[in-house]
Every structure is written in C-alpha cells, then in structure tokens.
Amino acid sequence: MTSLTVHAPDGVPEVVEGTDLAAALLGALGHGTGGHDLVDGDVVVVTSKVVSKSEGRVRRGDRARALADETARVVARRGPTTIVRTHHGLTMAAAGIDASNVELGSIVLLPVDPDASARRLRARLHELCGHVVGVVVTDTAGRAWREGQTDIAIGAAGLSVAESFAGRVDAHGNELAVTAPAVADEIAGAAELAQGKLGGRPFALLRGRADLVLPLDDPGPGATALVRAEGGDLFGYGAREAVVRALRGAAADQAPFGAPATPEELAEAVDRVSAGTATTTPAQGEPATLVVRLSGEGGPHLAHLAALVVPLAYAHGWSAHRPSGTGSAVVAELRPLTP
C-alpha cells in the first residue's frame, strides 16, 4: 500500500524582500520542537508568490507595462484576457502577473528563474536542517478545453519532474508508448488542496514519494523540462490568432506553427481548401517541391483560391511562390521553409 500525506502549516509570517524562506518554513513546521520535522525524501512545495516577494519581484502600478515586459509573444486574446508565452516558456494568462495577496496597487511578477529559486531553497534547507528534500515552486494556470485552474510546477530542484512508462507493459500485456506522468505538476496540485487560495499557507510538505527525490548533488532537470519547445505544441496560437498570423506571413511568427508538414499533409490541405479543384504534384527532379495547379472557370473564385495558397503553405511550414497564371489556370510552387 502506498501512503501520501500533505501538510500545509499555518503561522507563516508575511514574506517581504530578503525573507529567508527556508527559515520561515522550518519555523512554521515547528522543526526541532516536536512539530512536523523534515526527513530525507520529503518534497517541499512553495508558491511562486512568496518566492517572488522574497526576491523583490513586487512592482507598483502599471500592469499593462509589466505584461508587455514579461511577454515573449502573445498566444491568444479574448476580450480582457491575454494568454502569453513568457520568457520562461510558460503559457499563462497575463504572464502569471498577480495582484492578489499583495498590497493594494501592487503586482507580483513570476520569479526570474524559478528552477534557480528552487535550487537555492533546497540548498538552504539542507544547510539549516541537514535533510535532502525535493523542492517544487508552483503557480496557478488554466487548461485548454477545461474550466477552472490548477497549480502547476514552474520550478523544481532535486526532483524527477516526470516519470516515463514508455516500453512498460500493463497488467493486460499492453505496451505503453507515450505515458509520462508530469509528477511535479501532480505534486503541485495535491499541495494546493492543502494550502488553499486564501489560507495564508504558502508552503506544503508532501511525504510518500521519496523515490522521486534525487541525491543532494543532483539538481535534476528542473520544471523547465516540462515546457515544450517553441513549435512543439500543437496549439501554438489561439484559433483566431493562428488565422491572423498565417495571413500576415511574417517570418518572426513562423516558429509556433512547428516543423514543416510532410508533402502529403500539405497536398491534402490544399485539396480540402480547394474542394478538389486543385492538382498537387511533386516537381520533376525536386522531391521537396510541390506544384499546385488551380483550374476552373477563372474569375473571382479562382483568384480567391489562389490567394489562399500562400497563407495555407505558411501555416504548414512551407513557402509559396506567388501564384501566377491567367484565365482558367493558376500555378504555384511550394517549398518547405527548412530542409
């Protein structure tokens, strides 16, 4: 039987710039006085809010300016909500900027390097109590396709942040292919259940997964390992933004669309958009080049289809020579943007 316990202590004093988070945690736990002493293999969970406060990431006023500074690129906008990819690689509403549990008129930015923050806290805890623990720095995030929010790991140290089950066989003899639980995120969610949003409990102690905690000299991959590389996500833009970016066709907007599609995928897309009125064939002697021939009655319909070829190719990671032709035939050449 596996037992997992989570304890979120009360009595944590207000955190300000320069606060020793390790000392604050041990004090709240009553470490060494008969309280919840840390032991080797524990996982300490701390909200990014108090990490940021201790590191001086509190600002006054201008949320819009802060959002611009913290944004690597905009992913989607819906009314007042802006989803961005931060400089950390995180995709979050308002870049994770928070105005709750802070002095009125102030905002809190995410830590500059949450993994580094986790490493420092881990080292300081070992210095103070001698135990080897894992550390997770958390923040709250929404999820595509689901209502509500949950806490995720944005920083980690001394912890295996994901488990790989690829190649293992289940009880029925089925081989698992891509199963990889993001255990650092699961720990963050479990800790938040004990911490609560308004309870003033920024720390949690999770016990029962010592197998995930790494030796003191191994910081682990950090939560950065859970962030997909730019272009690796199937949803690099919101639905509306993807249309706008493809029509705009700027080189700087290309990466989130991912690696170039195969010639077969692009040919299928052209066929779907043209409703079967286009013929797509590889160029003679040039297997990486597709030739698209649009034919029909000419006029506005044909011109409209020709205009769609360029953004369609762009969205699939290909470039299109501007369609040329007259009358009832238009020809375009498509080439992948990278070999």
Stockholm file with secondary structure:
# STOCKHOLM 1.0

chainA/1-339         MTSLTVHAPDGVPEVVEGTDLAAALLGALGHGTGGHDLVDGDVVVVTSKVVSKSEGRVRRGDRARALADETARVVARRGPTTIVRTHHGLTMAAAGIDASNVELGSIVLLPVDPDASARRLRARLHELCGHVVGVVVTDTAGRAWREGQTDIAIGAAGLSVAESFAGRVDAHGNELAVTAPAVADEIAGAAELAQGKLGGRPFALLRGRADLVLPLDDPGPGATALVRAEGGDLFGYGAREAVVRALRGAAADQAPFGAPATPEELAEAVDRVSAGTATTTPAQGEPATLVVRLSGEGGPHLAHLAALVVPLAYAHGWSAHRPSGTGSAVVAELRPLTP
#=GR chainA/1-339 SS CCCCEEECCSCCCCCCTTCCHHHHHHHHHTTTTTSCCCCTTCEEEEEHHHHHHHTTCEEESCHHHHHHHHEEEEEEEETTEEEEEETTSCEEEGGGCBCSSSCTTEEECCCSCHHHHHHHHHHHHHHHHCCCCEEEEEEEEEETTEEEEEEEEEEEESBCCCCCCTTCBCTTSCBCSSCCCCHHHHHHHHHHHHHCSSSCCCEEEEESCGGGBCCTTCCCSCGGGGSCCTTCSTTSSCHHHHHHHHHHCCGGGCGGGCSCCCHHHHHHHHHHHHTTCEEEEEETTEEEEEEEEEESSCHHHHHHHHHHHHHHHHHTTEEECCCBCCTTEEEEEEEESCC
#=GC SS_cons         CCCCEEECCSCCCCCCTTCCHHHHHHHHHTTTTTSCCCCTTCEEEEEHHHHHHHTTCEEESCHHHHHHHHEEEEEEEETTEEEEEETTSCEEEGGGCBCSSSCTTEEECCCSCHHHHHHHHHHHHHHHHCCCCEEEEEEEEEETTEEEEEEEEEEEESBCCCCCCTTCBCTTSCBCSSCCCCHHHHHHHHHHHHHCSSSCCCEEEEESCGGGBCCTTCCCSCGGGGSCCTTCSTTSSCHHHHHHHHHHCCGGGCGGGCSCCCHHHHHHHHHHHHTTCEEEEEETTEEEEEEEEEESSCHHHHHHHHHHHHHHHHHTTEEECCCBCCTTEEEEEEEESCC
//
